[in-house]
Amino acid sequence: MVVATARIWGLWLERHGHDLVLAGVPLFGHWQLRLRWPVVPAAVLGIVVIVLAPRLVARLRWWALLAATWTTVVAWSVALAAIDGATGFTKGVESKHEYLPFARAIPDIPAFLRSFTTELPQYPTHVKAHPPGMVVLLALLDRVGLAGSGAVAGLYIAGGGIAVVAVLVITRIIAGEHTARRAAPFLAAPPLAIWIATSADAFYAGVTIGAVALLAVSATRRGRGGIAIAAAAGVLFGCALHLSYGLVLAAPLAAAVLIARRQVRPALGAAAGASIVAGIFLLLGFNWVAGLGATRDVYAAGVAAQRPAWYFVVGNLGALALAVGPVVAAGATRVRGRLWWLVGAALVGVAAADLSGLSKAEVERIWLFLAIPLTAAAAGVSHQRRYLALHVAAGFALAVSFNAGW
């Protein structure tokens, strides 16, 4: 229902003078049927997942299951991206609006950080919409010869795989291994995989949810070991906040983990770790609060001014529903027990982002750090193979009928 409402209302608005800057309402991209030979490997992989995944999740040891899930979601993301040919891997990396071309041209990283806020309006679209963390990372990789478009695309895809594995780790700690195993096949082949390859937001999700997973692990440990892991989680949180301002909305996920485990001490270690990262950026000349303010000003004066906020409260939810697929919606109505800590926290983050007015479209990739944990709700469905077939089919259908902008 929300998808149909978002689509119909969006098309009506565009026909009546509102330019949503979305050719594929409610998604960013184009609805375009692509039935060409590269769909065959994706179809074969989807069938393999449907047939084998329910068996393997019951038989594999836990660490083997994590490795298999990471491998599958990476392969699924690559297979869906390959439907567009070679450009399916590079269009989200080499665009003039993206980080990589800009990062390659930075001669002095400290000078870039000191002038980042004041020079913001002249930067490419994605650079000025985010903190400078990703640009700094790519500039450093470029210095050592690892900033080729293929390598960066691989970094994004690997990050998306880490995000999926991290959700399984969190689910196991909060709701038990049985529930995590039930969620694994759906996390391994989600519709949102078309934005894992290749969007920087997949890498952001990996860093962010990885931080939450470390925090969850720290809540199961005592003594110095637990504090050290919490501090490492904080370092990742600090890095995440300097990759995207919106990742602050991972706070409900972190809070849910600590409340579910009835732990407070890990928060202190995490705060210390995050402060270290923030302090380093501050010493190098970048003030996170000032950067956020400057970005909000630029955002309000840019494409956001053309996009009516009142529509995107619904349109965003339609995009999210397409990204997670119908099985997650069905599973969310059947979630029981402690899994609600994770699913509920993700929904709180979605609500906050949706009502903030700072998320007008393109949330199918921007909200990956919330959509991936939300996918764990599929653990609530019965008849797993039947629902898994629907889940995989939804992702395949989306990939062959929609040409994403990333």
C-alpha positions in Angstrom: 0.0 0.0 0.0 2.7 2.5 1.0 4.6 1.8 -2.3 1.5 2.3 -4.4 0.7 5.5 -2.5 4.2 6.9 -2.9 4.2 6.0 -6.6 0.8 7.4 -7.5 1.1 10.5 -5.4 4.6 11.2 -6.7 3.5 11.0 -10.3 0.5 13.2 -9.6 2.7 15.8 -8.1 5.1 15.8 -11.0 2.2 16.2 -13.5 1.0 19.2 -11.5 4.2 21.2 -11.5 6.3 19.7 -8.7 9.7 18.5 -9.8 10.7 15.7 -7.4 14.0 15.2 -9.3 13.1 11.5 -9.3 12.7 9.8 -12.7 11.9 6.5 -10.9 9.4 7.8 -8.3 9.7 6.9 -5.4 13.3 5.7 -6.1 16.2 7.6 -7.6 16.9 6.1 -11.0 14.8 4.8 -13.9 12.3 2.1 -14.3 13.7 0.1 -17.2 13.2 -3.5 -18.1 16.6 -5.1 -18.8 16.2 -8.8 -20.0 19.6 -9.5 -21.3 22.0 -12.4 -20.8 23.6 -11.2 -17.6 20.3 -11.8 -15.8 21.0 -15.6 -16.1 23.8 -15.8 -13.5 21.7 -13.7 -11.1 18.7 -16.0 -11.6 20.8 -19.1 -11.1 22.4 -17.7 -7.9 18.9 -16.8 -6.6 17.7 -20.4 -7.2 20.8 -21.8 -5.5 20.1 -19.6 -2.5 16.5 -20.7 -2.3 17.4 -24.4 -2.5 20.5 -24.5 -0.3 20.2 -21.7 2.2 17.6 -23.3 4.5 19.6 -26.5 4.7 23.0 -24.8 5.3 21.8 -22.5 8.1 20.8 -25.5 10.1 24.1 -27.4 9.5 26.9 -24.9 9.4 28.9 -24.0 12.5 28.3 -20.4 13.5 31.5 -18.9 12.1 31.1 -20.8 8.9 27.5 -19.5 8.7 28.8 -15.9 9.0 31.4 -16.5 6.3 28.8 -18.1 4.0 26.4 -15.2 4.6 29.0 -12.6 3.8 30.0 -14.5 0.6 26.4 -14.9 -0.5 25.4 -11.3 -0.1 28.6 -10.1 -1.9 27.9 -12.5 -4.7 24.2 -11.6 -4.9 25.1 -7.8 -5.0 27.7 -8.4 -7.7 25.3 -10.6 -9.7 22.6 -7.9 -9.6 25.0 -5.1 -10.5 26.3 -7.2 -13.4 22.9 -6.9 -15.1 24.1 -3.4 -16.1 27.4 -4.7 -17.4 30.8 -3.3 -16.3 29.2 0.1 -15.7 27.1 -1.5 -12.9 30.2 -1.5 -10.8 31.7 1.9 -11.7 28.8 4.3 -12.2 28.5 4.8 -8.4 32.2 5.4 -8.1 33.5 7.5 -11.0 30.6 10.0 -11.3 31.6 13.7 -11.2 29.2 14.0 -8.3 31.0 11.4 -6.2 34.0 11.3 -3.9 36.7 9.5 -5.8 37.4 11.9 -8.7 37.5 14.8 -6.1 39.7 12.8 -3.6 42.3 12.1 -6.3 42.8 15.8 -6.9 43.4 16.8 -3.2 47.1 17.9 -2.9 47.1 18.6 0.9 44.7 16.7 3.2 45.1 18.9 6.3 44.6 22.0 4.2 41.4 20.4 2.8 40.1 19.7 6.3 40.8 23.2 7.5 39.0 24.8 4.6 36.2 22.2 4.2 33.4 24.1 5.8 34.1 27.5 4.2 34.7 25.9 0.7 31.7 23.6 1.0 29.4 25.1 -1.6 31.8 24.6 -4.5 32.3 20.9 -3.9 30.7 18.0 -5.8 27.2 16.9 -4.7 28.1 14.1 -2.4 31.2 15.7 -1.0 29.3 18.7 0.2 26.4 16.6 1.6 28.7 14.6 4.0 31.5 15.1 6.4 35.0 14.8 4.9 35.8 11.3 6.2 35.2 9.4 3.0 37.2 11.9 0.9 40.1 11.6 3.4 40.0 7.8 3.2 40.0 7.8 -0.6 42.7 10.4 -0.8 44.9 8.2 1.5 44.1 5.1 -0.6 45.1 7.1 -3.7 48.4 7.9 -2.1 49.3 4.2 -1.9 47.8 3.3 -5.3 44.6 1.6 -4.0 42.0 4.1 -5.3 41.1 2.5 -8.6 37.4 2.4 -9.3 37.4 -1.4 -9.1 39.1 -1.3 -5.7 36.8 1.3 -4.3 33.7 -0.6 -5.6 35.1 -3.6 -3.9 35.4 -1.7 -0.7 31.8 -0.6 -0.9 30.5 -4.1 -1.6 32.7 -5.7 1.2 31.3 -3.0 3.6 27.8 -4.1 2.7 28.7 -7.7 3.4 30.1 -6.7 6.8 26.9 -4.9 7.7 24.9 -8.0 7.0 27.2 -10.2 9.1 27.2 -7.6 11.9 23.4 -7.8 12.0 23.6 -11.6 12.5 26.1 -11.1 15.4 23.8 -8.5 17.0 20.7 -10.7 16.5 22.5 -13.7 18.1 23.5 -11.7 21.2 20.1 -10.1 21.6 17.6 -12.8 20.5 19.6 -16.0 20.4 21.3 -18.1 17.8 18.1 -19.8 16.6 16.6 -16.5 15.6 19.8 -15.3 14.0 20.0 -18.5 11.9 16.4 -17.9 10.8 17.3 -14.4 9.6 20.4 -15.4 7.8 19.0 -16.5 4.4 17.0 -13.3 4.1 20.0 -11.1 5.0 22.1 -13.1 2.5 20.0 -12.2 -0.6 18.0 -9.0 0.1 16.4 -6.7 -2.5 18.5 -3.8 -1.2 21.6 -5.6 -2.6 21.3 -3.5 -5.7 22.4 -0.5 -3.6 25.2 -2.4 -1.9 26.9 -2.6 -5.3 28.1 0.1 -5.6 27.1 2.8 -3.2 29.4 4.4 -0.5 26.4 4.1 1.8 27.0 0.3 1.9 30.4 0.9 3.3 29.0 3.4 5.8 26.5 0.7 6.9 29.4 -1.7 7.4 31.3 0.7 9.6 28.2 1.7 11.6 26.6 -1.7 12.1 30.0 -3.1 12.7 30.4 -0.6 15.6 27.0 -1.7 17.0 28.1 -5.4 16.8 31.3 -4.6 18.7 29.3 -2.8 21.3 27.0 -5.9 21.6 30.1 -8.1 22.0 31.5 -5.9 24.6 28.3 -6.1 26.6 28.9 -9.9 26.9 32.4 -9.5 28.2 33.7 -8.4 31.6 36.8 -6.6 32.7 39.3 -4.9 30.6 38.5 -7.0 27.5 35.0 -5.7 27.4 36.1 -2.1 27.8 38.7 -2.5 25.1 36.1 -3.8 22.7 33.7 -1.0 23.6 36.4 1.5 22.9 37.0 -0.1 19.5 33.3 0.2 18.9 33.5 3.9 19.8 36.3 4.4 17.3 34.2 3.0 14.6 31.2 5.1 15.7 33.5 8.2 15.5 34.6 7.2 12.0 31.0 6.7 11.0 30.0 10.1 12.2 32.7 11.6 10.0 31.5 9.6 7.0 27.8 10.7 7.1 26.0 13.0 9.4 22.9 10.9 9.3 24.6 7.9 10.9 24.0 9.6 14.2 20.6 7.9 13.9 22.3 4.6 14.7 22.1 5.7 18.3 18.8 3.8 18.8 20.5 0.6 17.7 23.4 1.1 20.1 20.9 1.9 22.9 18.8 -1.2 22.2 21.9 -3.4 22.5 22.8 -2.0 25.8 19.3 -2.0 27.2 18.7 -5.6 26.0 21.9 -6.7 27.7 21.2 -4.5 30.7 24.7 -2.9 30.5 25.9 0.7 30.9 29.6 0.5 31.2 30.2 -0.3 27.4 28.7 3.1 26.6 31.6 4.8 28.6 34.2 3.0 26.6 32.4 3.7 23.3 32.2 7.4 24.2 35.9 7.5 24.9 36.7 5.8 21.5 34.4 8.2 19.6 35.9 11.2 21.3 39.4 10.2 20.1 38.3 10.2 16.5 36.4 13.5 16.9 39.4 15.0 18.6 41.7 14.1 15.8 39.5 15.6 13.1 39.1 18.7 15.3 42.9 19.1 15.7 43.2 18.8 11.9 40.7 21.6 11.4 37.3 20.0 10.9 34.5 20.9 13.3 31.6 18.4 13.0 28.9 20.7 14.3 30.0 23.6 12.1 30.2 21.1 9.1 26.7 19.9 9.8 25.3 23.5 9.9 27.1 24.4 6.6 25.8 21.2 5.0 22.2 21.9 6.1 22.4 25.4 4.5 23.7 24.0 1.2 21.1 21.2 1.3 18.2 23.6 1.9 19.4 25.8 -1.0 19.8 22.9 -3.4 17.6 20.1 -4.7 15.8 19.9 -1.4 14.2 23.2 -2.1 12.4 21.5 -5.1 11.3 18.5 -3.1 8.2 19.0 -1.0 8.8 17.6 2.5 5.2 16.6 3.0 5.4 14.2 0.1 8.6 12.5 1.2 7.3 11.5 4.6 5.4 8.9 2.6 7.7 8.7 -0.4 10.6 7.7 1.7 8.7 4.9 3.3 7.7 3.6 -0.1 11.4 3.6 -1.2 12.3 1.7 2.0 9.6 -0.8 1.5 10.9 -1.6 -2.0 14.5 -1.9 -0.6 13.6 -4.4 2.1 10.9 -6.2 0.2 7.5 -7.6 1.2 8.8 -10.5 3.3 10.3 -8.1 5.8 7.0 -6.3 6.2 5.3 -9.7 6.8 8.0 -10.7 9.2 7.7 -7.5 11.2 4.1 -8.3 12.1 5.2 -11.7 13.4 8.3 -10.7 15.4 8.3 -12.0 18.9 10.5 -11.7 21.9 13.8 -10.0 22.1 14.3 -9.5 18.4 12.0 -6.5 18.8 14.9 -4.7 20.4 16.7 -4.7 17.1 13.7 -4.3 14.8 12.1 -1.6 17.0 15.4 0.4 17.2 15.7 0.3 13.4 12.1 1.6 13.1 12.8 4.4 15.6 15.8 5.4 13.5 13.6 5.4 10.3 10.9 7.5 12.0 13.5 10.0 13.2 15.1 10.3 9.8 11.8 10.5 8.0 10.4 13.2 10.2 13.6 15.2 10.3 13.1 16.9 6.9 16.7 16.1 6.0 15.8 12.9 4.1 14.1 13.8 0.9 14.4 10.9 -1.5 17.3 8.5 -2.2 16.8 6.8 1.2 16.9 3.4 -0.5 20.7 3.8 -0.2 21.0 6.4 2.5 19.1 4.3 5.0 21.0 1.1 4.4 22.3 1.2 7.9 18.7 1.0 9.1 17.3 -1.2 6.3 19.8 -4.0 6.9 18.9 -4.4 10.6 15.3 -4.2 9.7 15.7 -7.1 7.4 16.3 -9.3 10.4 12.5 -9.1 11.0 12.1 -11.8 8.3 13.1 -14.3 10.9 9.5 -14.0 12.1 8.0 -15.7 9.0 7.0 -19.3 8.9 7.5 -21.6 5.8 11.0 -20.2 5.3 11.7 -21.6 1.9 8.4 -20.3 0.5 9.1 -16.8 1.9 12.7 -16.9 0.9 11.7 -17.6 -2.7 9.4 -14.5 -2.6 12.3 -12.5 -1.0 14.8 -13.5 -3.7 12.2 -13.0 -6.5 11.4 -9.5 -5.2 15.1 -8.6 -5.4 15.6 -10.1 -8.8 12.5 -8.4 -10.2 13.6 -5.0 -8.8 17.1 -5.5 -10.4 15.8 -6.3 -13.9 13.1 -3.6 -13.9 14.9 -0.7 -12.2 18.2 1.0 -13.2 19.5 2.5 -10.0 21.4 5.8 -10.1 24.3 4.1 -8.2 
